[in-house]
Amino acid sequence: MAFDNILDRLTYGEPRPNKFTIYMGEQIKKARLEAKISQEELAESVYVRRATISAIENGKGELEASILVLLAHILDKPLGYFFPPSLYKEVKQESLTPLENELLIHFRNIWDDTLRKVVIDQVRAVGEFNPKELVANSVEEIAAMVEEEKKLGEVMKKHRNKKISRRNKE
């Protein structure tokens, strides 16, 4: 059922141009013009012919995923920019908490995409981290460490007592 809804929104099987390809083409053209790039320059950047870019912008062509990723990178737009909003749940600025906003501000200050990917992986790992599970899985190890500390404390106490008794004898 949900898959059928997605297919309907994508106008899958309809001849081109259709609502989906027209929207995507308009968004690509809009981004290209904002970037002040010609169709020829964009075509060279994504390794297709200028006529292919023209067809895409007019809703008569569909994109391969790899070309869409290149377009997003070259035109400096997120992938979601090229899709009709009805296809995805967009997170609006107003729905973010103050901490989420702060995270985004700091994230934007990271100067390198490689580092941004590292940060995303770290945030994902922190999000999946369950401290209760860690404690539950570490109970035996923690108990053994506490026992070792008790033994070490006893050894140190005996050593101190021996030192004190030697001093008292002198």
N, C-alpha and C positions, 0 to 999 in steps of 0.2 A: 504494500500500500504506500509506504513512505517513498519507496523507490519510484513508483509510478508518479508521485507528486514531483519528484526531482526531474524525471524525464519530461513531464509536462512543462515545467519551468524552463528546461533547456530547449524546449521545442524540438526534441529529438525526433528525427525522421521527417521533419518538415523540410520542404525545399528552402534553399537559401536565396535571397536573404530572408531571415526570420527575426523574431524579437530578440533572441539571444545574440545572434551574430551581428545584428545591427547595433545593439547596445555595446558589445565588446569593441566593434570597429570604431564607434564614436569615441569611446574612452581612449583607445589607442591613438586616434588622431588628435584628440584633445591633449593628451600627454606629450605627443610628438611636437605639437605646435608650442606648448609651454616650454619645452626643452629647446625650441628653435632648431630643430633637426629636420632636414628634408627627407622625403620618402626614400630618395636614393641613398642618403647617408644611413638611414635606419636599416634599409635593406642590406647594405654592406655589413653593418654591425651584427645582424642576425643571420647572415649567410643565406639570404633569399634574394629573388629578383625584385625590382621596384614594383613591377606589375602585381606581384604577390602581396606586397604591402598595400597597394591601392585596392586590391580585391578585398583584403581583410578589413580595411577601413570603411569600405562600402557595404560590409556585411555579406559579401559574396563568398568569402573564404573562411575556413576554420583553421585554428592554430594547433600545432602539436605542442605538447606540454613543454618541451625543451625550448621552443621558440618563445612561448609565453614567459618563461623564466628569464630568458635573455632580454626580452622587451621590458620586463619589470625592472631588471637591473639597469639597463641602459637609460630608461626613462625615469628612473629613481622613484618608482611607485611600488606599493605593496601589491602582491598578487590579487588580493581582494578588490583592489581598485577597478580591475577590468571586468568583474562579474556583477550582474544585477544584484542589488541588495537583498532581493527576495530569496536568493540562493544560500545565504549564510547569515548567521547571527552576528551582527556587528556589535562590538563593545564600544559604547558611547563614552565620551570623556566624563559625562555627568554621572555615569554609573560606577566609576572607579572610586575606591576609597582613597583617603589622603596618602596612605602608605603605598598603594598601587601607583598613584601619581608620582610620588617621590622615586619609586623604583624606576619608572619610565624616564624621568628626568635624568637620573644617574646613568641609566642604560644608554641614553642618547649621547652622553659624553664619552662613551667608549669609542675610540678612534678607529678601530680595526674590526672588520667583519669576523675575522677568525676569533678574536677575543670575545665578540658578542656571542658567537656560537658557544664558546666555552662557558660564558655566563649563563646562557639559556640552559645548557646541560646541568650546570650546578644548581640553578633554581629548580629545575625539574627534579633533580635528586633530593634536594631539601624538601620539596613538596611531597615526595614519595616516602620520606623518612618518617618512621613511626617510633618515637622514643620508648613507648610502652613495650613494643616488640623487642627493642634493643635490650631493655632491662630484663625482660622475661627470658631472653636467650642468654643473658650474661650472669644470671643469678649464681650459678656454680662457680664461675670464674671470679666473680666479685667476692663470694664467700671464701674462696681459696686465698685471694689477695688479703682479705681482712685477717685471716688466720696467720698468714706469713708476717703481716705487720705486728700482730700480737707477739709472735715468736721473736721477731726482731726487737721489739720493745722490751721483752723479758731479758734477752741477751744484753742489750745496752744497759738495762737497769742493774744486772749482775756485775757488768764491767764497771759501772759507776760506783757501785757499792764496794767492789774490790779496791778501786782507787782511793776511795774515802777511807777505808779501813787501813790501807798502807800509809796514808798521810797521818792518820791518827796514831799509828804505831811509831812513826818517826818522831 
